[in-house]
Amino acid sequence: MTRRLIRYKAKPDRADENQRLIEAVFQELRARRPDGVRYMVLRMADDSFAHFVEVESAVNPLQALGSFRAFSSTSAERTLEPAVASEARVIGDYRMLEKP
């Protein structure tokens, strides 16, 4: 299993476009429901973005999504500097989906 955190700052005039492209990825993920992937994206107030990706196999299911390829192919045009990717290790994870 690999976990990666990718961080970058979008150009101010392209941050909303960047978000729309990411939202299209999540829409396709919900429709196709690929196995073996966990994906979360955060947008900060300064238009920085952080993507957390956890993949169970050597093949990243995100790469098979047309929406993800569209997002990735134009990312350099929307960012102020290249994205920084780091291997990540989960120290803790808590999520309560329903209240008792």
MDAnalysis code that builds the backbone (N, CA, C; Angstrom):
import MDAnalysis as mda
import numpy as np

u = mda.Universe.empty(300, n_residues=100, atom_resindex=np.repeat(np.arange(100), 3), trajectory=True)
u.add_TopologyAttr("name", ["N", "CA", "C"] * 100)
u.add_TopologyAttr("resid", np.arange(1, 101))
u.add_TopologyAttr("resname", ["MET", "THR", "ARG", "ARG", "LEU", "ILE", "ARG", "TYR", "LYS", "ALA", "LYS", "PRO", "ASP", "ARG", "ALA", "ASP", "GLU", "ASN", "GLN", "ARG", "LEU", "ILE", "GLU", "ALA", "VAL", "PHE", "GLN", "GLU", "LEU", "ARG", "ALA", "ARG", "ARG", "PRO", "ASP", "GLY", "VAL", "ARG", "TYR", "MET", "VAL", "LEU", "ARG", "MET", "ALA", "ASP", "ASP", "SER", "PHE", "ALA", "HIS", "PHE", "VAL", "GLU", "VAL", "GLU", "SER", "ALA", "VAL", "ASN", "PRO", "LEU", "GLN", "ALA", "LEU", "GLY", "SER", "PHE", "ARG", "ALA", "PHE", "SER", "SER", "THR", "SER", "ALA", "GLU", "ARG", "THR", "LEU", "GLU", "PRO", "ALA", "VAL", "ALA", "SER", "GLU", "ALA", "ARG", "VAL", "ILE", "GLY", "ASP", "TYR", "ARG", "MET", "LEU", "GLU", "LYS", "PRO"])
u.atoms.positions = np.array([
    [0.845, -1.173, 0.000],
    [0.000, 0.000, 0.000],
    [0.891, 1.237, 0.000],
    [0.539, 2.196, -0.815],
    [1.273, 3.454, -0.833],
    [0.334, 4.596, -0.468],
    [0.907, 5.551, 0.224],
    [0.174, 6.765, 0.589],
    [1.025, 7.950, 0.163],
    [0.361, 8.912, -0.432],
    [1.087, 10.068, -0.927],
    [0.291, 11.334, -0.625],
    [1.016, 12.386, -0.255],
    [0.429, 13.706, -0.056],
    [1.030, 14.628, -1.108],
    [0.187, 15.266, -1.891],
    [0.629, 16.162, -2.958],
    [0.121, 17.553, -2.627],
    [1.043, 18.519, -2.608],
    [0.687, 19.895, -2.252],
    [1.135, 20.856, -3.342],
    [0.318, 21.892, -3.559],
    [0.663, 22.937, -4.524],
    [-0.250, 24.134, -4.297],
    [0.117, 25.245, -4.901],
    [-0.710, 26.446, -4.824],
    [-1.171, 26.786, -6.231],
    [-2.465, 26.989, -6.366],
    [-3.043, 27.331, -7.658],
    [-2.870, 28.824, -7.925],
    [-2.832, 29.167, -9.197],
    [-2.855, 30.585, -9.577],
    [-4.201, 31.141, -9.131],
    [-4.212, 32.358, -8.578],
    [-5.466, 32.900, -8.040],
    [-6.615, 32.895, -9.046],
    [-6.327, 33.183, -10.294],
    [-7.387, 33.237, -11.299],
    [-7.760, 31.862, -11.853],
    [-7.078, 30.791, -11.398],
    [-7.349, 29.438, -11.894],
    [-7.770, 28.471, -10.780],
    [-7.840, 28.952, -9.543],
    [-8.144, 28.076, -8.404],
    [-9.556, 27.491, -8.497],
    [-10.535, 28.283, -8.903],
    [-11.894, 27.766, -9.027],
    [-11.976, 26.708, -10.127],
    [-11.274, 26.936, -11.226],
    [-11.217, 25.945, -12.301],
    [-10.582, 24.653, -11.789],
    [-9.499, 24.792, -11.030],
    [-8.834, 23.631, -10.453],
    [-9.813, 22.837, -9.587],
    [-10.582, 23.547, -8.765],
    [-11.562, 22.885, -7.911],
    [-12.619, 22.178, -8.744],
    [-13.110, 22.804, -9.802],
    [-14.126, 22.165, -10.649],
    [-13.592, 20.871, -11.266],
    [-12.336, 20.876, -11.703],
    [-11.743, 19.669, -12.273],
    [-11.627, 18.561, -11.226],
    [-11.277, 18.935, -10.010],
    [-11.203, 17.955, -8.919],
    [-12.596, 17.410, -8.607],
    [-13.591, 18.274, -8.580],
    [-14.956, 17.825, -8.319],
    [-15.415, 16.830, -9.387],
    [-14.980, 17.016, -10.633],
    [-15.315, 16.065, -11.703],
    [-14.685, 14.702, -11.429],
    [-13.476, 14.703, -10.855],
    [-12.834, 13.436, -10.488],
    [-13.678, 12.718, -9.434],
    [-14.128, 13.443, -8.420],
    [-14.948, 12.818, -7.376],
    [-16.286, 12.330, -7.924],
    [-16.849, 13.056, -8.872],
    [-18.097, 12.607, -9.490],
    [-17.875, 11.280, -10.216],
    [-16.771, 11.173, -10.954],
    [-16.485, 9.926, -11.656],
    [-16.146, 8.801, -10.672],
    [-15.446, 9.127, -9.599],
    [-15.157, 8.115, -8.581],
    [-16.450, 7.548, -7.996],
    [-17.404, 8.419, -7.688],
    [-18.679, 7.950, -7.130],
    [-19.429, 7.083, -8.136],
    [-19.329, 7.408, -9.412],
    [-20.036, 6.636, -10.441],
    [-19.369, 5.283, -10.699],
    [-18.041, 5.266, -10.745],
    [-17.324, 4.036, -11.108],
    [-16.934, 3.185, -9.912],
    [-16.771, 3.805, -8.748],
    [-16.457, 3.105, -7.493],
    [-15.285, 2.120, -7.623],
    [-14.123, 2.593, -8.041],
    [-12.990, 1.667, -8.166],
    [-12.522, 1.171, -6.794],
    [-12.071, -0.063, -6.766],
    [-11.546, -0.658, -5.544],
    [-10.107, -0.211, -5.312],
    [-9.695, -0.258, -4.057],
    [-8.293, -0.091, -3.707],
    [-7.752, 1.316, -3.738],
    [-8.614, 2.311, -3.602],
    [-8.129, 3.690, -3.594],
    [-8.907, 4.509, -2.569],
    [-8.176, 5.373, -1.906],
    [-8.760, 6.373, -1.008],
    [-8.207, 7.708, -1.473],
    [-9.075, 8.704, -1.622],
    [-8.658, 9.984, -2.189],
    [-9.379, 11.097, -1.456],
    [-8.642, 12.086, -1.029],
    [-9.203, 13.237, -0.345],
    [-8.442, 14.469, -0.799],
    [-9.158, 15.567, -1.014],
    [-8.525, 16.818, -1.431],
    [-9.026, 17.944, -0.538],
    [-8.089, 18.774, -0.104],
    [-8.403, 19.953, 0.697],
    [-8.007, 21.206, -0.072],
    [-8.815, 22.252, 0.048],
    [-8.472, 23.569, -0.505],
    [-8.372, 24.538, 0.663],
    [-7.224, 25.187, 0.774],
    [-7.004, 26.152, 1.837],
    [-7.412, 27.558, 1.375],
    [-7.534, 28.466, 2.327],
    [-7.986, 29.829, 2.045],
    [-7.066, 30.573, 1.085],
    [-5.790, 30.185, 1.040],
    [-4.839, 30.871, 0.147],
    [-4.747, 30.210, -1.230],
    [-5.717, 29.345, -1.560],
    [-5.783, 28.609, -2.825],
    [-4.689, 27.554, -2.965],
    [-4.143, 27.107, -1.838],
    [-3.281, 25.935, -1.840],
    [-4.190, 24.708, -1.797],
    [-3.733, 23.626, -2.401],
    [-4.479, 22.377, -2.419],
    [-3.588, 21.273, -1.875],
    [-4.202, 20.321, -1.195],
    [-3.497, 19.143, -0.700],
    [-4.328, 17.924, -1.065],
    [-3.706, 16.981, -1.765],
    [-4.366, 15.741, -2.171],
    [-3.750, 14.605, -1.362],
    [-4.584, 13.796, -0.733],
    [-4.115, 12.592, -0.050],
    [-4.607, 11.404, -0.852],
    [-3.670, 10.550, -1.269],
    [-4.000, 9.386, -2.081],
    [-3.446, 8.139, -1.404],
    [-4.303, 7.147, -1.230],
    [-3.887, 5.858, -0.680],
    [-4.299, 4.801, -1.705],
    [-3.314, 4.011, -2.158],
    [-3.559, 3.007, -3.189],
    [-3.076, 1.665, -2.668],
    [-3.921, 0.642, -2.818],
    [-3.597, -0.683, -2.295],
    [-2.709, -1.506, -3.216],
    [-2.685, -1.210, -4.511],
    [-1.897, -2.021, -5.446],
    [-0.877, -1.147, -6.166],
    [-0.108, -1.772, -7.049],
    [0.903, -1.040, -7.809],
    [0.265, -0.129, -8.856],
    [-0.965, -0.415, -9.216],
    [-1.671, 0.375, -10.226],
    [-2.618, 1.342, -9.522],
    [-2.483, 2.623, -9.812],
    [-3.342, 3.636, -9.215],
    [-4.635, 3.729, -10.016],
    [-5.783, 3.366, -9.422],
    [-7.062, 3.416, -10.143],
    [-7.434, 4.810, -10.647],
    [-6.898, 5.846, -10.031],
    [-7.201, 7.205, -10.494],
    [-6.730, 7.423, -11.933],
    [-5.618, 6.782, -12.293],
    [-5.051, 6.966, -13.626],
    [-5.991, 6.499, -14.735],
    [-6.926, 5.620, -14.418],
    [-7.867, 5.097, -15.415],
    [-9.061, 6.024, -15.640],
    [-9.201, 7.045, -14.820],
    [-10.346, 7.951, -14.928],
    [-10.059, 9.057, -15.935],
    [-10.966, 9.254, -16.859],
    [-10.813, 10.345, -17.828],
    [-10.757, 11.702, -17.152],
    [-11.557, 11.881, -16.116],
    [-11.579, 13.161, -15.392],
    [-10.247, 13.429, -14.702],
    [-9.607, 12.387, -14.189],
    [-8.311, 12.568, -13.528],
    [-7.230, 12.877, -14.559],
    [-7.294, 12.225, -15.709],
    [-6.329, 12.521, -16.771],
    [-6.501, 13.962, -17.254],
    [-7.752, 14.436, -17.364],
    [-8.007, 15.825, -17.767],
    [-7.456, 16.792, -16.722],
    [-7.669, 16.479, -15.452],
    [-7.140, 17.309, -14.373],
    [-5.612, 17.351, -14.422],
    [-4.995, 16.188, -14.534],
    [-3.532, 16.087, -14.486],
    [-2.858, 16.704, -15.702],
    [-3.458, 16.562, -16.863],
    [-2.797, 17.002, -18.094],
    [-2.637, 18.517, -18.181],
    [-3.441, 19.259, -17.433],
    [-3.362, 20.722, -17.497],
    [-2.974, 21.343, -16.157],
    [-2.533, 20.523, -15.224],
    [-2.247, 21.048, -13.876],
    [-1.144, 22.094, -13.872],
    [-0.126, 21.936, -14.690],
    [0.981, 22.901, -14.709],
    [0.502, 24.294, -15.113],
    [-0.539, 24.366, -15.908],
    [-1.085, 25.655, -16.344],
    [-1.812, 26.379, -15.215],
    [-2.284, 25.627, -14.229],
    [-3.091, 26.200, -13.149],
    [-2.318, 26.464, -11.865],
    [-1.064, 26.062, -11.801],
    [-0.324, 26.181, -10.542],
    [0.791, 27.218, -10.640],
    [1.151, 27.754, -9.491],
    [2.221, 28.747, -9.433],
    [3.604, 28.106, -9.477],
    [3.700, 26.883, -9.005],
    [4.962, 26.145, -8.994],
    [4.642, 24.664, -9.049],
    [5.597, 23.831, -9.383],
    [5.313, 22.388, -9.468],
    [4.813, 21.827, -8.131],
    [3.956, 20.837, -8.242],
    [3.434, 20.174, -7.049],
    [4.551, 19.410, -6.344],
    [4.451, 19.338, -5.034],
    [5.402, 18.582, -4.222],
    [4.683, 17.345, -3.692],
    [5.212, 16.180, -4.030],
    [4.626, 14.921, -3.579],
    [5.543, 14.274, -2.561],
    [4.954, 13.749, -1.506],
    [5.712, 13.094, -0.443],
    [5.027, 11.794, -0.072],
    [5.821, 10.788, 0.244],
    [5.259, 9.577, 0.824],
    [4.691, 9.955, 2.187],
    [3.589, 9.360, 2.551],
    [2.939, 9.703, 3.817],
    [2.624, 8.437, 4.602],
    [2.627, 8.588, 5.908],
    [2.297, 7.493, 6.811],
    [1.161, 7.960, 7.712],
    [0.118, 7.180, 7.818],
    [-1.016, 7.532, 8.666],
    [-0.667, 7.211, 10.109],
    [-0.767, 8.202, 10.953],
    [-0.506, 8.036, 12.380],
    [-1.814, 7.726, 13.110],
    [-2.891, 8.330, 12.672],
    [-4.208, 8.092, 13.234],
    [-5.257, 8.495, 12.228],
    [-6.430, 7.914, 12.342],
    [-7.519, 8.196, 11.408],
    [-8.821, 7.947, 12.144],
    [-9.638, 8.964, 12.292],
    [-10.915, 8.828, 12.983],
    [-11.992, 9.454, 12.113],
    [-13.073, 8.737, 11.967],
    [-14.199, 9.288, 11.210],
    [-15.474, 8.672, 11.772],
    [-16.381, 9.530, 12.213],
    [-17.676, 9.062, 12.702],
    [-18.705, 9.480, 11.667],
    [-19.270, 8.513, 10.982],
    [-20.206, 8.816, 9.918],
    [-21.633, 9.007, 10.401],
    [-22.003, 8.312, 11.445],
    [-23.365, 8.422, 11.965],
    [-23.332, 8.633, 13.469],
    [-24.253, 9.429, 13.926],
    [-24.369, 9.619, 15.370],
    [-25.267, 8.521, 15.936],
    [-24.912, 8.011, 17.119],
    [-25.746, 6.942, 17.722],
    [-27.140, 7.420, 18.073],
])
